Amino acid sequence: MKILVLSGGSGTRLFPLSRENFPKQFLRIFDGESLLQKTVLRALKLVNSLNNIIFLTNKDYIYHIKADIKSLTNIEPEHIIAEPVRRNTAPAITLGLIYLQEKGLVMPDEPILVLPSDHLISPITSFIETVEKAKELAIKNYIVTFGVKPTKPETGYGYIEAELDSPTGGGFRVAKFHEKPSLDEAEKYIKKKNFYWNSGMFCFTPSVFFEELKLCSPDIYELIQGKSFKEVFDEFENMPDISIDYAIMEKTKKAVVVPAEFKWSDVGSFEAIYEVLDRDEKENAGNTEKILIDSWRNLILGEKRLVACVGVEDLIVVETDDVILIAKKGQGQRIKELVSLLKQKDKWRKLTITHRTDYRPWGSFTVLDEGERFKIKRITVKPGEGLSLQMHYHRSEHWVVIRGTALVIVEDEGSNLKEVFVREGESFFIPKTKKHRLINPGKIPLEIIEVQVGEYVEEDDIVRFEDRYKRC
């Protein structure tokens, strides 16, 4: 069996924890592991080797995935497919299967398991048992989806209506897929025995997938017919933006739902996080230092600051370096409205994209302060890594090393590149328009304070000449 991990989502319902450049799957809210890492640990119980896991993502998340997996397994994943543009799950899965076939990594009748990278599932033993049932059905030419028995009238999930009078060896034929319902509809659904939450997980063989793709979504099939992986990749922007549910599952006659024998959450809202976190004697939950007086049933999530509440109930309080969110529990689905509003304002749009700490393949930087004509950063470069050879038209930079030793490569007055070692406590100045590069030659993280001064200090004032991470 091969596993496709869908890890390109950029969900907005967990703002301000989740941002466009650092979405939900990389958050470490639970036990110090990211949701992606938890997904990989489950997957490794099924396939034993990282080489049997293929990550489907976009170019902005490649280095997050590599860092998460390497810190978990000490191995960088070999199979990462970065979609050139976002086109939803049906095109992504199609691209992943073409990759597997072209590489000779999969047989036509071998089960493929599709897993989102941002779910919580327990216990793993029950998850494995359910997947085994799905594999058996997939080999029998079904396309299997996993249904979770509803525990409440949830309006944030899609639902699967099963034909209970047509069992198929561990599962049931799908009668109908239902969109996210109103509260009244959801209350009706949970009273019925044949309605399940749609978990977004699937199992099928490549041969059946492509047969059903041809029947159910001929527009996608025609775009891939007779083409190599590179050809499909290069023309990926022509793919429709469509989920596998719309493209195949709602149309195929081979859809089967296997009831999940495990606890499941897509962690798609702050209310969902509250449900899975431990709570105190007053039903408060959270992961940060907090003082609560006469306060009940609140979710408190923070990063650095103490959060204090007095006499409040049923609140969501989320503290980050640059945003504090306060919302009434039950209104979590409306955070998408908030993000949409922020994107319309030039002053706040950047908040939806990145945290004050931004991650790069070489390490990270944190914006400590900024204003008109200046920006101050704390930059961390991982051992053996280095920034690109670059130049800025609009700003100069002053670097102060606070930990480790920096190797600075800089252009001199004769337009030649020279090397200078800058040690802890020492500093170096980079004038405008001079090519330069920062490298960590040591065995511990390099940390510097960077002071930028100029008429324009945004991240797009970078001209790259050489880059080991292929960003030129």
VOVO-398051 format. One record per residue (C-alpha): x, y, z; residue in one letter. Coordinates in steps of 0.02 Angstrom, whole numbers, plus 32768, in hexadecimal, padded with zeros to 4 digits. Last residue first. Layout:
// VOVO-398051
<<X,Y,Z>,a>,
...
***
This chain:
// VOVO-398051
<<832F,864B,7E71>,c>,
<<82D7,85E1,7EF5>,r>,
<<8335,8540,7ED0>,k>,
<<835D,8515,7F87>,y>,
<<841A,8522,7F6F>,r>,
<<8402,85D6,7F34>,d>,
<<846B,8643,7EC1>,e>,
<<8448,86F1,7E7A>,f>,
<<83B0,8725,7EDF>,r>,
<<8369,87D6,7ED7>,v>,
<<830A,87FA,7F78>,i>,
<<829B,8890,7F99>,d>,
<<8203,881D,7FA1>,d>,
<<8216,8808,805D>,e>,
<<81E5,88BB,8088>,e>,
<<8260,893F,80C5>,v>,
<<8246,89D3,804E>,y>,
<<8292,8A81,8068>,e>,
<<8324,8A39,80C7>,g>,
<<8368,89F1,8169>,v>,
<<836A,8938,8198>,q>,
<<83AE,8904,8242>,v>,
<<83D5,884A,824C>,e>,
<<83F2,87F3,82F3>,i>,
<<844E,8751,82DC>,i>,
<<843C,869C,8312>,e>,
<<84A0,860A,82CB>,l>,
<<8461,8560,8300>,p>,
<<84EA,84EA,833D>,i>,
<<8564,8481,82D5>,k>,
<<85BB,850D,8278>,g>,
<<85CB,854E,81C6>,p>,
<<852A,85B5,81D1>,n>,
<<8522,8619,8130>,i>,
<<84E9,86CB,8108>,l>,
<<84F6,870A,8054>,r>,
<<8518,87B1,8004>,h>,
<<850F,8814,7F63>,k>,
<<851C,88CF,7F80>,k>,
<<848B,893B,7F41>,t>,
<<8471,8991,7FEA>,k>,
<<84FE,8982,8069>,p>,
<<8518,88E6,80D7>,i>,
<<8563,890C,8183>,f>,
<<85AF,8889,81F6>,f>,
<<85AB,886E,82B2>,s>,
<<860C,8815,833C>,e>,
<<85C6,87D2,83E1>,g>,
<<85D0,871D,83A9>,e>,
<<8643,870D,8313>,r>,
<<8642,8752,8262>,v>,
<<86AB,86F2,81E5>,f>,
<<86C7,8751,8142>,v>,
<<86CB,870A,8091>,e>,
<<86E6,8777,7FF6>,k>,
<<8682,8786,7F55>,l>,
<<86CD,87FA,7ED1>,n>,
<<8672,8894,7E90>,s>,
<<8711,88FD,7EA7>,g>,
<<86C2,895C,7F37>,e>,
<<86A1,88B8,7F92>,d>,
<<860F,883F,7F7F>,e>,
<<85E6,87DE,801C>,v>,
<<85ED,872A,805B>,i>,
<<85CE,8724,8116>,v>,
<<85F9,8687,8178>,l>,
<<85A2,8699,821E>,a>,
<<85DC,864F,82C4>,t>,
<<8567,861A,8350>,g>,
<<84F3,8683,83BA>,r>,
<<84D0,873E,83C5>,i>,
<<851A,8772,831E>,v>,
<<84EE,8827,82F2>,v>,
<<84BE,8849,823C>,w>,
<<84A1,88F6,81F1>,h>,
<<843D,88F9,8150>,e>,
<<8428,897E,80C9>,s>,
<<8383,8996,806F>,r>,
<<8335,89C7,7FC9>,h>,
<<838D,8969,7F3D>,y>,
<<83B0,88C9,7F9B>,h>,
<<8429,883F,7F66>,m>,
<<8432,8783,7F73>,q>,
<<849D,86E7,7F7F>,l>,
<<841C,8675,7FD1>,s>,
<<8418,8654,808B>,l>,
<<847E,85C9,80D9>,g>,
<<8474,851F,812D>,e>,
<<84FB,84B6,817F>,g>,
<<84B3,84CC,822D>,p>,
<<8406,8520,8228>,k>,
<<83FC,85DC,8212>,v>,
<<8398,8642,8290>,t>,
<<8370,86F8,826B>,i>,
<<832D,8775,82EC>,r>,
<<82E8,8806,828A>,k>,
<<82E0,88C4,8297>,i>,
<<8289,892B,820F>,k>,
<<82A4,89E1,81DD>,f>,
<<826C,8A6A,8164>,r>,
<<81C0,8A89,81B5>,e>,
<<81A6,8A0A,823D>,g>,
<<81D9,895C,8272>,e>,
<<81FC,88F6,830E>,d>,
<<822E,8847,8340>,l>,
<<8209,87F2,8299>,v>,
<<8239,873C,82B2>,t>,
<<82A2,86DD,8235>,f>,
<<82B0,8625,820C>,s>,
<<8323,8598,81D5>,g>,
<<8378,856E,812F>,w>,
<<82DC,852F,80D6>,p>,
<<827D,85C9,8114>,r>,
<<8202,85E4,81A0>,y>,
<<81AF,8686,81D6>,d>,
<<819D,86C1,828A>,t>,
<<8132,875D,8294>,r>,
<<80AA,86EC,8250>,h>,
<<8080,86E7,8198>,t>,
<<7FF6,86F9,8117>,i>,
<<7F5B,8730,8175>,t>,
<<7FBC,87B7,81D3>,l>,
<<7FFF,87FB,812E>,k>,
<<7F50,8836,8100>,r>,
<<7F44,88A6,819A>,w>,
<<7F73,8954,815D>,k>,
<<7F3E,8934,80AA>,d>,
<<7E8F,8907,80E4>,k>,
<<7E28,888E,807A>,q>,
<<7E8B,87F9,80B8>,k>,
<<7E58,8823,816A>,l>,
<<7D9F,8815,813C>,l>,
<<7DB8,8769,80ED>,s>,
<<7E16,8730,8188>,v>,
<<7D86,876A,81F7>,l>,
<<7D05,8714,818B>,e>,
<<7D6B,8673,8195>,k>,
<<7D62,868A,8252>,i>,
<<7CA6,8670,8240>,r>,
<<7CB4,85B3,8258>,q>,
<<7CF0,85D3,830A>,g>,
<<7C4E,8627,833F>,q>,
<<7C15,859B,83B3>,g>,
<<7C8C,85D3,843A>,k>,
<<7C8A,8690,8441>,k>,
<<7D24,86E1,83F9>,a>,
<<7DBF,873C,8435>,i>,
<<7E56,873D,83C2>,l>,
<<7EF9,8793,83F0>,i>,
<<7F6F,87B5,8360>,v>,
<<8028,87E0,8349>,d>,
<<808E,8770,83BB>,d>,
<<8000,86F3,83D0>,t>,
<<7F71,86E6,844E>,e>,
<<7ED1,8682,8431>,v>,
<<7E3A,8695,84A3>,v>,
<<7D9E,8631,847A>,i>,
<<7D15,8658,84F7>,l>,
<<7C8E,85EC,8547>,d>,
<<7C89,864B,85ED>,e>,
<<7CDA,86E4,8638>,v>,
<<7CE7,871F,86ED>,g>,
<<7D9E,874F,86EC>,v>,
<<7E1C,8718,8669>,c>,
<<7EDA,8724,866A>,a>,
<<7F4B,86EE,85DB>,v>,
<<8006,86EC,85FF>,l>,
<<806A,8717,8564>,r>,
<<80D6,86A9,84F8>,k>,
<<8077,8639,8480>,e>,
<<7FC0,862C,84AD>,g>,
<<7F23,85C4,84A5>,l>,
<<7E96,85D9,8524>,i>,
<<7DF3,857A,8504>,l>,
<<7D6C,85A8,8583>,n>,
<<7CEC,8537,85D8>,r>,
<<7CE0,859E,8678>,w>,
<<7D2E,8638,86C8>,s>,
<<7D1B,8668,877F>,d>,
<<7DD2,869E,8781>,i>,
<<7E46,8659,86FB>,l>,
<<7F02,8672,86FB>,i>,
<<7F59,862F,8661>,k>,
<<7FFE,85EA,8625>,e>,
<<7FE1,8599,857C>,t>,
<<7F9C,84FA,852E>,n>,
<<7EE1,8507,854A>,g>,
<<7E41,84C1,8592>,a>,
<<7DC2,8500,8610>,n>,
<<7D3C,8485,864C>,e>,
<<7D37,84CE,86FC>,k>,
<<7D92,8439,8748>,e>,
<<7E19,8445,86C1>,d>,
<<7E0E,840A,860E>,r>,
<<7E78,8398,859F>,d>,
<<7E75,83C5,84E7>,l>,
<<7E0D,8366,8467>,v>,
<<7D69,83C6,846D>,e>,
<<7DBD,8470,847E>,y>,
<<7E1D,8451,83DC>,i>,
<<7D78,842D,8382>,a>,
<<7D2F,84CF,83C7>,e>,
<<7DC8,8529,8385>,f>,
<<7D9A,84EC,82D8>,s>,
<<7DD2,846F,8256>,g>,
<<7E28,83F4,82C9>,v>,
<<7DF6,836E,824A>,d>,
<<7DC3,8302,82DC>,s>,
<<7DB8,8245,82E9>,w>,
<<7DA0,81C0,836E>,k>,
<<7DB2,8112,8326>,f>,
<<7D4D,8082,82DF>,e>,
<<7D23,80E5,8242>,a>,
<<7C8D,80A6,81E0>,p>,
<<7CC4,806F,8132>,v>,
<<7C69,80CB,80A6>,v>,
<<7C60,8084,7FF7>,v>,
<<7C61,80E2,7F52>,a>,
<<7C61,8074,7EB5>,k>,
<<7BCD,80C5,7E5C>,k>,
<<7C33,8162,7E41>,t>,
<<7BE5,8210,7E38>,k>,
<<7BF2,825B,7EE6>,e>,
<<7C9C,8209,7F03>,m>,
<<7CED,823A,7E5F>,i>,
<<7D0A,82F3,7E38>,a>,
<<7C9C,833D,7EBF>,y>,
<<7CE3,82D7,7F50>,d>,
<<7D92,82D6,7F02>,i>,
<<7D91,8393,7F14>,s>,
<<7D92,840B,7E81>,i>,
<<7DF9,849E,7E42>,d>,
<<7DFE,846A,7D8B>,p>,
<<7EA8,843F,7D41>,m>,
<<7EF3,84BA,7CC4>,n>,
<<7F70,84F6,7D47>,e>,
<<7FB8,8447,7D47>,f>,
<<7FFE,8458,7C98>,e>,
<<80B6,8448,7CCC>,d>,
<<808A,83C1,7D4A>,f>,
<<8026,835D,7CCA>,v>,
<<80B7,8365,7C50>,e>,
<<8136,833A,7CD6>,k>,
<<80CF,82A4,7D10>,f>,
<<80C4,8264,7C5E>,s>,
<<802B,8277,7BF1>,k>,
<<7FC1,81F4,7B97>,g>,
<<7F1D,8235,7BDF>,q>,
<<7F3E,82B5,7C68>,i>,
<<7ED2,8347,7C30>,l>,
<<7E50,82D2,7BE6>,e>,
<<7E39,827F,7C8F>,y>,
<<7E1A,8326,7CE5>,i>,
<<7D8F,8356,7C6D>,d>,
<<7D4E,82A2,7C6E>,p>,
<<7D1F,82B4,7D25>,s>,
<<7CA6,8227,7D53>,c>,
<<7CC9,81A0,7CD1>,l>,
<<7D82,81C2,7CB1>,k>,
<<7DA3,81E4,7D6A>,l>,
<<7D46,8143,7D92>,e>,
<<7DBB,80DB,7D26>,e>,
<<7E52,813E,7D67>,f>,
<<7E25,811C,7E1C>,f>,
<<7DFC,8065,7DFA>,v>,
<<7EA7,8043,7DAD>,s>,
<<7F02,80A8,7E32>,p>,
<<7EB6,8041,7EC0>,t>,
<<7E45,808F,7F43>,f>,
<<7E44,80D4,7FF5>,c>,
<<7E03,817C,8030>,f>,
<<7E0B,81F5,80C3>,m>,
<<7DA8,8298,80C3>,g>,
<<7D52,826F,8169>,s>,
<<7C9F,8283,8129>,n>,
<<7C35,827E,81C7>,w>,
<<7BBE,81EC,81C6>,y>,
<<7B03,81D1,81AD>,f>,
<<7AB4,8124,81A9>,n>,
<<7A76,8114,825B>,k>,
<<7A09,81AF,8255>,k>,
<<79F5,8226,82E7>,k>,
<<7A9A,8279,82B9>,i>,
<<7A55,82B0,8210>,y>,
<<79BB,8308,8254>,k>,
<<7A24,8375,82C7>,e>,
<<7A98,839B,8236>,a>,
<<7A03,83D5,81CD>,e>,
<<79C9,844E,8253>,d>,
<<7A7A,848F,826E>,l>,
<<7A8E,84B0,81B4>,s>,
<<7AEE,8430,8152>,p>,
<<7B9E,8422,810C>,k>,
<<7B7D,83CC,8066>,e>,
<<7B30,831E,805C>,h>,
<<7B76,8287,8002>,f>,
<<7AF9,8203,7FCC>,k>,
<<7ACF,814A,7FD1>,a>,
<<7B7E,810A,7FF2>,v>,
<<7B8D,804E,7FF4>,r>,
<<7BB4,8007,809E>,f>,
<<7C53,7FCA,80F0>,g>,
<<7CA7,7F37,8146>,g>,
<<7C80,7EB8,80BF>,g>,
<<7C0A,7F12,804B>,t>,
<<7B6A,7F32,80AC>,p>,
<<7AD3,7F68,8044>,s>,
<<7A41,7F81,80BE>,d>,
<<7AA0,800A,8119>,l>,
<<7AA5,8077,807D>,e>,
<<7B14,8102,80BF>,a>,
<<7AF9,81BF,80C3>,e>,
<<7B9F,8219,80CF>,i>,
<<7BA8,82C3,8123>,y>,
<<7C0F,8362,8106>,g>,
<<7C58,83B3,81A0>,y>,
<<7C4D,8461,81ED>,g>,
<<7B96,8457,821F>,t>,
<<7BB2,83D7,82AA>,e>,
<<7B14,8392,82FB>,p>,
<<7B70,832B,8380>,k>,
<<7BC8,8283,8393>,t>,
<<7BC3,8258,82DA>,p>,
<<7C00,81AA,82A6>,k>,
<<7C9C,81C3,823D>,v>,
<<7C99,8187,8189>,g>,
<<7D34,8150,8129>,f>,
<<7D2D,814E,806C>,t>,
<<7D4D,80B9,7FFD>,v>,
<<7D53,80B1,7F40>,i>,
<<7D24,7FFD,7F1A>,y>,
<<7D7E,7F87,7EA5>,n>,
<<7D89,7EEC,7F15>,k>,
<<7E3C,7F1E,7F41>,i>,
<<7DF3,7FC0,7F86>,a>,
<<7D7D,7F5C,7FF4>,l>,
<<7E0B,7EFA,8044>,e>,
<<7E6F,7F99,805B>,k>,
<<7DDC,7FEF,80B2>,a>,
<<7DCC,7F62,8130>,k>,
<<7E86,7F6E,8155>,e>,
<<7E74,802B,8169>,v>,
<<7DF2,8010,81F1>,t>,
<<7E65,7F9C,8252>,e>,
<<7EF5,8016,8243>,i>,
<<7E8C,80A5,8287>,f>,
<<7E54,8038,8318>,s>,
<<7F09,8016,8346>,t>,
<<7F34,80CF,8332>,i>,
<<7EBC,8101,83BC>,p>,
<<7E9D,8189,8392>,s>,
<<7E97,8202,82FF>,i>,
<<7EBC,82BD,82F3>,l>,
<<7EB9,8306,8244>,h>,
<<7F2A,8381,81E8>,d>,
<<7F8A,831E,8164>,s>,
<<7EF4,82E1,8102>,p>,
<<7F08,8228,80D8>,l>,
<<7EF2,81CD,8032>,v>,
<<7F14,8111,8037>,l>,
<<7F42,80BC,7F94>,i>,
<<7F23,8002,7F83>,p>,
<<7F88,7FA4,7EFE>,e>,
<<7F26,7F68,7E65>,d>,
<<7F83,7FD2,7DE3>,p>,
<<802B,7FB2,7E38>,m>,
<<8089,8041,7E8B>,v>,
<<813A,8087,7E94>,l>,
<<8167,807A,7DDC>,g>,
<<819D,8130,7DDB>,k>,
<<8120,8157,7D51>,e>,
<<8095,8100,7DB1>,q>,
<<80B8,8158,7E55>,l>,
<<80C4,8203,7E02>,y>,
<<8022,81E7,7DA2>,i>,
<<7FCF,81B7,7E48>,l>,
<<800B,8257,7E9C>,g>,
<<7FCF,82C4,7E0C>,l>,
<<7F22,8277,7E16>,t>,
<<7F1E,8290,7ED2>,i>,
<<7F47,8349,7EBC>,a>,
<<7ECA,835F,7E2D>,p>,
<<7E3D,8317,7E99>,a>,
<<7E75,836B,7F3C>,t>,
<<7E70,8425,7F14>,n>,
<<7EC7,8485,7E86>,r>,
<<7F4C,84EC,7EDD>,r>,
<<7FD6,8520,7E65>,v>,
<<8083,84D8,7E3E>,p>,
<<8058,843B,7EA3>,e>,
<<80EA,8405,7F0E>,a>,
<<80FF,8349,7F0A>,i>,
<<816A,8307,7F99>,i>,
<<81AE,8256,7F8F>,h>,
<<8259,8241,7FDF>,e>,
<<822E,8275,8090>,p>,
<<82C4,82B6,80F2>,e>,
<<82FB,8238,8175>,i>,
<<831F,8255,822E>,n>,
<<826F,820C,824C>,t>,
<<820F,8294,82A9>,l>,
<<8284,8329,8295>,s>,
<<829C,82F6,81E0>,k>,
<<81E0,82EC,81C4>,i>,
<<81B9,8398,8209>,d>,
<<824E,83ED,81B3>,a>,
<<8229,839E,810A>,k>,
<<8170,83C9,8116>,i>,
<<8192,847E,8147>,h>,
<<8211,8487,80BA>,y>,
<<8195,8451,8036>,i>,
<<810A,84C3,8076>,y>,
<<8113,8557,7FFE>,d>,
<<8128,84E7,7F65>,k>,
<<807F,8494,7F7B>,n>,
<<8051,83ED,7FCA>,t>,
<<8038,8336,7FA2>,l>,
<<80A8,82CA,800F>,f>,
<<80C9,8218,7FD8>,i>,
<<80E0,818F,805B>,i>,
<<8126,80E5,802B>,n>,
<<81D9,8125,8036>,n>,
<<81BA,8150,80ED>,l>,
<<81BA,8096,8111>,s>,
<<814F,802C,8187>,n>,
<<80B1,8034,8118>,v>,
<<8021,8030,8195>,l>,
<<806F,8065,823A>,k>,
<<80D3,80E3,81D5>,l>,
<<8031,8138,81A2>,a>,
<<7FFF,8156,8256>,r>,
<<80A8,81A7,827D>,l>,
<<8098,820D,81DD>,v>,
<<7FEF,8252,8210>,t>,
<<8031,8281,82BC>,k>,
<<80C2,82DC,826A>,q>,
<<804A,833C,81F9>,l>,
<<7FE0,836C,8290>,l>,
<<807D,83B5,82DE>,s>,
<<80C4,8362,8379>,e>,
<<80DF,83BB,8420>,g>,
<<8057,8356,8477>,d>,
<<7FCA,83AD,8418>,f>,
<<7FD3,8464,83E3>,i>,
<<8067,8451,836F>,r>,
<<8029,84A7,82D1>,l>,
<<8070,8469,822C>,f>,
<<7FCF,841E,81E6>,q>,
<<7F6E,84BC,8214>,k>,
<<7FC2,8535,819E>,p>,
<<8069,8592,81A2>,f>,
<<807B,8601,8109>,n>,
<<7FBF,8621,80FB>,e>,
<<7FAF,8636,81B6>,r>,
<<7F73,85C2,8241>,s>,
<<7F7F,85F9,82F6>,l>,
<<7F24,869C,82CC>,p>,
<<7EBC,8653,827C>,f>,
<<7E7E,85A1,8296>,l>,
<<7DF0,85AA,8217>,r>,
<<7E63,85E3,818B>,t>,
<<7E9A,8540,813D>,g>,
<<7F31,853E,80C9>,s>,
<<7F2E,848C,8089>,g>,
<<7FC5,8442,8030>,g>,
<<7FE3,83A7,8099>,s>,
<<7F7C,831C,804A>,l>,
<<7FDB,827F,8079>,v>,
<<7FD6,81F8,7FF4>,l>,
<<7FF8,814B,803D>,i>,
<<8035,80B4,7FDD>,k>,
<<8000,8000,8000>,m>,
***
